[in-house]
Amino acid sequence: MDLLYLSDHQTRLRPQTGTPCELSWEQFAGWLAEPVWGSDKTEAGGYSPAKYKDDTRHLNKLVHIGALVFDIDVGGEVDRVAKAMEDYSCVVHETFSSTEAYRRCRLLVEIEQPIDGFIYTAVHKKFRQTLVSRHVHADEHATDASRLSYFPVRRKDSGYQFAVTKGKQLDARTMGREVAYVVGKHVDITNAGTTRPHATATKQYIESAIASARFNIEQANEGSRHATLLKESLSLSRPELGLSLEQVEDALFDTALLRMGTHRTHEIRAAIQSGFAKMRQRS
């Protein structure tokens, strides 16, 4: 698997450029098995189990990632979490902020094949439901595919809990294909058509059109994402759907942002607005 390592010094720089590594899952687990004993969580540096362009840790630079990463801040007893996840290939280790009274851990789930950032977001969200069903509650805000995880550091007067499970690898690509099209803000289409006299589409048809548009944006290659976003904005702005500009933005913005990057936020909004305006002119 690919891994980007950043020293304590490198984690403080912007941009964060690190050292790329290739190692097996077993080597990765062995690396995490022995903590550094210190007084600050940054002392041993950090890592991302992923490959990046220019070795720079940023979502826009992410090529692919080889593990799902979850922070368990409530009920984070390593043995308990490992027991719940024993049918998957996982590493579970105690984090710096964990105490005897409030145990916290990090859960890393091995996946069969690396996935990109868009698929990661969809799979991470879906797999959290699996965790909840097993009474493992992950931090819902720690979901960024390019997120930095600190190498285990523990205070000298504390212990260290660590576990490896030997179950199956997660088939993230299949799961991603099943759920990726739903990534994005929920679109309230209750009032679709109230301001558009030619709206005739059913709710089911509108939901299907939104899912199709999101999927097409997710599948577009890097050179055609802007054109695809404009095309899908035009498509969702058709009079028969009766969607407002706000509803079209809600349908497309999150998906486009994940694929195109936060540095293109203005471009994304402009493309959606342009597609909506052009369709209004046609109709």
C-alpha positions in Angstrom: 0.0 0.0 0.0 1.0 3.6 -0.5 1.7 5.8 2.5 2.8 9.4 2.8 4.9 10.1 5.9 5.4 13.6 7.3 7.8 14.4 10.1 6.8 16.6 13.0 8.5 19.5 11.2 6.7 18.7 7.9 3.3 18.7 9.5 3.8 22.3 10.4 4.6 23.5 6.9 2.2 24.7 4.2 2.0 22.9 1.9 2.6 19.6 3.7 5.1 17.7 1.5 6.2 14.4 2.8 8.0 11.2 2.1 6.2 8.5 0.0 6.5 4.9 1.1 5.3 1.5 -0.1 4.7 -1.2 2.5 2.5 -4.2 3.1 -0.5 -4.1 5.4 1.5 -6.3 7.8 4.4 -3.8 7.8 1.9 -0.9 8.3 0.4 -2.7 11.3 3.9 -3.4 12.7 4.8 0.3 12.3 1.8 1.3 14.4 2.3 -1.4 17.0 5.1 0.5 18.8 4.3 4.0 20.0 6.6 6.8 20.7 6.7 7.9 24.3 6.4 11.7 24.6 4.4 14.7 25.7 2.9 15.9 22.5 0.9 14.0 19.9 2.9 15.6 17.0 6.3 14.4 18.2 6.4 11.3 15.9 4.9 13.0 12.9 2.0 11.9 10.9 0.8 9.9 7.9 -1.9 9.4 5.3 -2.4 5.9 3.9 -2.5 7.3 0.4 -0.7 8.4 -2.7 -0.5 12.1 -3.7 0.7 14.1 -6.7 4.0 15.8 -5.9 4.0 14.0 -2.5 1.8 16.9 -1.2 -0.9 16.1 1.3 -4.0 17.9 -0.1 -7.4 16.6 -1.3 -6.8 18.1 -4.7 -3.5 16.2 -5.0 -4.9 12.8 -3.8 -4.4 10.0 -6.3 -5.8 7.1 -4.3 -6.1 5.9 -0.7 -5.7 2.3 0.6 -7.6 2.3 3.9 -10.6 3.7 5.7 -9.7 5.7 8.7 -12.1 6.3 11.7 -11.6 8.1 15.0 -13.5 6.5 17.9 -13.8 9.1 20.6 -16.6 7.6 22.6 -16.4 3.9 23.7 -12.9 3.7 22.2 -11.7 0.7 24.0 -9.3 -1.1 21.6 -10.3 -4.6 22.6 -14.0 -3.8 22.3 -13.7 -2.2 18.9 -11.4 -5.0 17.6 -13.9 -7.6 18.7 -16.7 -5.8 16.9 -14.6 -5.7 13.7 -13.0 -9.1 13.8 -14.5 -10.2 10.5 -12.6 -7.4 8.7 -8.9 -6.8 8.3 -8.2 -3.9 10.7 -5.7 -2.1 12.8 -7.0 -0.6 16.1 -4.7 1.5 18.2 -5.0 3.9 21.2 -4.5 7.6 20.4 -2.6 10.3 22.4 -5.7 11.8 24.0 -7.0 8.4 25.3 -7.1 8.1 29.1 -8.1 5.3 31.5 -11.4 7.1 32.1 -12.1 8.0 28.5 -10.6 5.6 26.0 -10.1 6.8 22.4 -8.8 4.8 19.5 -8.2 5.0 15.7 -9.6 2.3 13.5 -8.0 1.6 10.1 -9.9 -0.8 7.7 -7.9 -2.5 4.9 -9.5 -2.3 1.5 -9.0 -4.6 -1.5 -8.0 -2.0 -4.0 -7.1 1.7 -3.6 -9.9 4.2 -4.2 -10.1 7.9 -5.1 -11.3 10.7 -2.8 -14.8 10.8 -4.1 -15.4 7.1 -3.6 -13.8 7.3 -0.2 -16.3 9.9 0.9 -19.2 7.7 -0.2 -17.8 4.5 1.3 -16.7 6.1 4.6 -20.3 7.4 5.1 -21.8 4.0 4.2 -19.4 2.0 6.4 -20.1 4.2 9.4 -23.6 2.7 9.3 -22.0 -0.7 9.6 -20.0 0.6 12.6 -23.1 1.9 14.3 -24.8 -1.5 13.8 -21.9 -2.9 15.8 -22.1 -0.2 18.5 -18.9 1.5 17.2 -19.5 5.2 16.9 -17.0 7.1 14.7 -16.4 10.8 14.6 -18.7 12.0 11.8 -16.5 15.0 11.1 -13.3 13.1 10.6 -14.1 12.1 7.0 -11.6 13.8 4.8 -9.8 11.3 2.5 -6.6 13.4 2.8 -6.8 13.8 6.6 -3.5 13.6 8.5 -3.3 10.9 11.1 -0.6 11.2 13.8 1.7 8.3 14.5 0.9 6.8 17.9 2.4 8.9 20.7 1.6 8.0 24.4 2.7 9.7 27.6 5.3 7.8 29.5 3.1 7.2 32.5 0.4 5.6 30.3 0.0 2.3 28.6 -0.8 1.5 24.9 -3.6 -0.6 23.6 -3.2 -2.1 20.1 -4.9 -4.8 18.1 -4.9 -6.4 14.7 -7.9 -8.3 13.2 -7.5 -10.9 10.5 -10.8 -10.8 8.7 -11.6 -9.9 5.1 -10.5 -6.8 3.2 -13.3 -4.4 2.4 -14.5 -4.3 -1.2 -14.7 -0.6 -1.3 -14.9 -0.2 -5.0 -18.1 -2.2 -5.3 -19.5 -0.4 -2.3 -18.5 2.9 -3.9 -20.2 2.2 -7.2 -23.4 1.3 -5.2 -23.5 4.5 -3.1 -21.4 7.2 -4.8 -24.3 8.7 -6.8 -26.0 9.7 -3.6 -23.1 11.8 -2.3 -24.2 15.4 -1.9 -26.7 17.5 0.0 -30.2 16.3 0.2 -32.3 18.1 -2.3 -35.8 19.0 -1.1 -37.9 18.6 -4.2 -41.3 18.9 -2.3 -42.0 22.3 -4.0 -40.4 21.5 -7.3 -42.4 23.0 -10.1 -44.4 25.5 -8.0 -42.7 28.4 -9.8 -42.3 26.6 -13.2 -45.7 26.3 -15.0 -44.3 23.6 -17.5 -43.1 21.2 -14.8 -44.5 17.8 -15.4 -42.0 15.3 -14.0 -42.8 13.0 -11.1 -40.8 13.0 -7.9 -39.3 9.6 -8.8 -38.2 10.9 -12.2 -36.6 14.0 -10.6 -34.7 11.9 -8.1 -33.5 9.6 -10.8 -32.3 12.6 -12.9 -30.3 14.0 -9.9 -28.7 10.6 -9.2 -27.7 10.3 -12.9 -26.2 13.8 -12.9 -24.2 13.1 -9.8 -22.9 9.8 -11.2 -21.9 11.4 -14.5 -19.9 14.1 -12.7 -18.2 11.5 -10.5 -17.2 9.4 -13.6 -15.9 12.4 -15.6 -12.1 12.4 -16.1 -10.1 15.4 -15.0 -10.1 17.2 -18.3 -13.9 17.0 -18.9 -15.3 17.7 -15.4 -16.1 21.4 -16.1 -17.9 20.5 -19.3 -19.8 17.7 -17.6 -20.9 19.9 -14.8 -22.2 22.5 -17.2 -24.0 19.8 -19.2 -25.6 18.3 -16.1 -26.6 21.7 -14.8 -28.4 22.3 -18.1 -30.1 18.9 -17.9 -31.4 19.5 -14.3 -32.6 23.0 -15.3 -35.1 21.6 -17.9 -38.6 23.2 -17.5 -40.3 19.8 -17.0 -38.3 19.1 -13.8 -39.3 22.4 -12.3 -36.2 22.8 -10.1 -35.1 26.2 -8.9 -31.5 27.4 -9.1 -31.0 26.6 -5.4 -32.2 23.0 -5.9 -29.9 22.5 -8.9 -27.0 23.8 -6.8 -27.9 21.5 -3.9 -28.0 18.6 -6.3 -24.6 19.2 -8.0 -22.3 21.3 -5.8 -21.1 18.8 -3.3 -20.3 16.1 -5.9 -18.5 18.6 -8.1 -16.5 20.0 -5.2 -15.3 16.5 -4.2 -14.2 15.8 -7.8 -12.8 19.2 -8.8 -11.4 20.5 -5.5 -12.1 23.4 -3.1 -9.8 25.7 -5.1 -12.4 25.6 -7.9 -15.4 26.5 -5.8 -16.1 29.7 -7.7 -15.8 27.9 -11.0 -18.3 25.2 -9.8 -20.9 27.7 -8.7 -20.4 29.7 -11.9 -20.9 26.7 -14.1 -24.1 25.6 -12.3 -25.5 29.1 -12.6 -24.5 29.4 -16.2 -26.2 26.1 -17.1 -29.4 27.2 -15.3 -29.4 30.6 -17.0 -28.8 29.1 -20.5 -31.7 26.7 -20.0 -33.9 29.5 -18.8 -33.1 31.5 -22.0 -33.9 28.5 -24.2 -37.3 28.0 -22.5 
